Amino acid sequence: MLRKIDDYRWEVPKTGGMRVPGLIYTSEALLASMGKDESFKQVANVAHLPGIVKASLAMPDCHWGYGFPIGGVAAFSMKEGIISPGGVGYDINCGCRLLISKLKYEMIEDRLEELMHALFRSIPSGVGSTGPVKLSVAEEKKVLKEGARWAVRNGYGTEEDLETTEDGGVMEEADPEVVSERALERGRDQLGTLGSGNHFLEIEVVEEIFDSKAATAFGLEEGQVAVMIHSGSRGLGYQICDDFLARMVKEIKNLDFTLPDRQLACAYLSSALGKEYFAAMACAANYAWANRQMLTHWTRETFEKVFRLSSRELGMRLLYDVCHNIAKKEKFVIEGQEVELCVHRKGATRALPSGHPAVPKIYRQVGQPVLIPGDMAHGAYVLVGKEGAIRETFGSACHGAGRVMSRSQAIKASKNRAIAKEMAKIGVIVMAEGKETLHEEIPEAYKSVSEVVEVVHRAGLAGKVARLRTVGCIKG
């Protein structure tokens, strides 16, 4: 039974074996769809885990996931707490980055279809897609250790890109030696690929500015052409999650506490297994950053070729890159004392306020850019982190619109429909490698991104800066 705190906060009261309450950020309008799955129960289940601090949290895009809800946030003590693959997700460091340019929409409108076809050819996408880069085992391990730095060092982008990537595009704790041969094999030829499902590359246009100060700091202006890239760690990340879940499930019987759900299989952060998983997860996070960095490079090259403009003339700059599925060691003030916690963000993004040391210097006076994609018909938002996120959600906000239909439900609901033609009628060119992808990704399979964003905005977690309209979308 939920208890309403205010218009944007709802408590899951502490009952039974819950160590802390649950706290769900939502609205009356969104609440109905959220209650249709098991996500509220999952919020309560996470609250049973040892070492959890303050509350088990859920963002307004919350929906059912493996173990933790997607849209779930939970922070754990480094001494008494656990780490759980289900709290990170299978697609480790699935994340978004936004490129902005000097182009205005009227400069590309007549050549948009040509641009989309060129991007579709140059950006490998789809299930099992492979890229042009074939890595040796030794070189792949360098990717896992160095992340986006490896990509830049090998000519895929610039040092400036690293400055506007979360944590500089690398988790230093990565250890390739704890990654299985199977995971390495799966990742060897997938670097620089978009992948499948809800991964995408979108051409967007800045449609509306809400916060002129932050927009100016970010370099955003109305009519500007931007590109959003959403991808992750591909088969390598999936395999790392699978490998460690299998090991942790075997250890459930040896835990000194009871799990309310086997999908919450975990290990103490202080244990050898917990440390190994963290190091392997960091490898997958680094792979994902390198992956998005390479996709960025090929996107820039494609724009240059299509429009016959130099990189300087295009001015295609990385505004920011954020993680969605990750566990990170971060410091927070809890009851007057600074402590290090392991923050799980599964389908949630960091949202740090102005002045925070982890915000790039270029943005520190206004706060961290927060990128929130919606469905392919309704564009995306750029927000800025606010102080409320530090006080309440361990510096976290939502990560997207959030599904209201499973993929199979969406396919059934869109049977015999020509999705590409429907999208064209509303001014969006869509392309996809997989036959069923556009049916899985129909707009009505998602919540309203505007309603989701309004919740985090009104709750003081992140403030609206700009709304972007989608004009072209490549799905995996």
C-alpha angles and dihedrals in degrees: 000000000000123000116211113229097174139324092295106028129068126179127219098209118233108258137156112349095351110129093195135012124262122245122200123192108210145113134244089258094053097038095078095059092043092058095057095081136040096271096110090051089050091053088055092045092055088054088066094066120109119257096016112155127222101328148341103255135206128189123219092260089060119143139153117300141159106299097322118049116254102254090038126139126187132164123206134197113253090224104043101015137096139226120222129191087212088062091057102036137225095280097061112205094004096171149152136246129187125210119196126197145191089247123109121212094248087059093060104026096097092047099040095110091050090050093049093051090048092051091046089056096045100041112067109222142167138062111326092001116170129206134222092256114088112192130206115223091255093050093046089055089054088055090051091051100041105032116186089358088069091053094049092045088055095052102268101126137323142290087254088066090059092053091061097042119097108267090355090289097289140089106209094206093071117128115185091193091075093054115101124243089243092056091048090049092052093049099044099089102021099075110121096026131123097217127204144288115037094355112116151160113222134188106216138180124214101245106172138013119212102171112036095187094054092039091055091049090050093045095243125148135165117275093022120142116235137173125218120198121195117186142120146194097313120204093342093062092043091052094048090053091047093048095052095041088056091051094046094047088057089054096051092097090056096053118111091224136051122253116218088209130024089221086072090068107155147153133226112268088232093054126096091244093048091051092047093052092049091052092047092046089052088054091055090047090054091048090053092051091050089048094053090044091057092047087053091053093051091045090055091047091051093051090049092052096044096047097030091229129137121246088252092053091048093047090199101178129177106244093187146319121217134186122233105182112040147112115222138181106235136162124241137167108248118180090344097310129100110236135173114239136179105236117202113204112183110176090349133104135217114259110186122180131231114293096027110137093226092060111095112258091243090064103027095107092059105025140253120318110245115202118207117180121195131194120307093265100049107046128219144281135233113211134175126231118255136202091251090070091059092048097046117014107031089258095309140134138170121295105210145327097301126223125273094178129049116234092257091049090050092050090050093047093051099044113146092007123129098225096180091054091047090053092046089057090061093045102263122123109209131188132178138178096213120069094223098038097093090048091051090049102047111148094244090061086076138062119249105280089206091058092046092050091047090060096055089042094051092041090056097241097116132356127228114253106164143350120222127204120216117230100164133022134185113195125195 
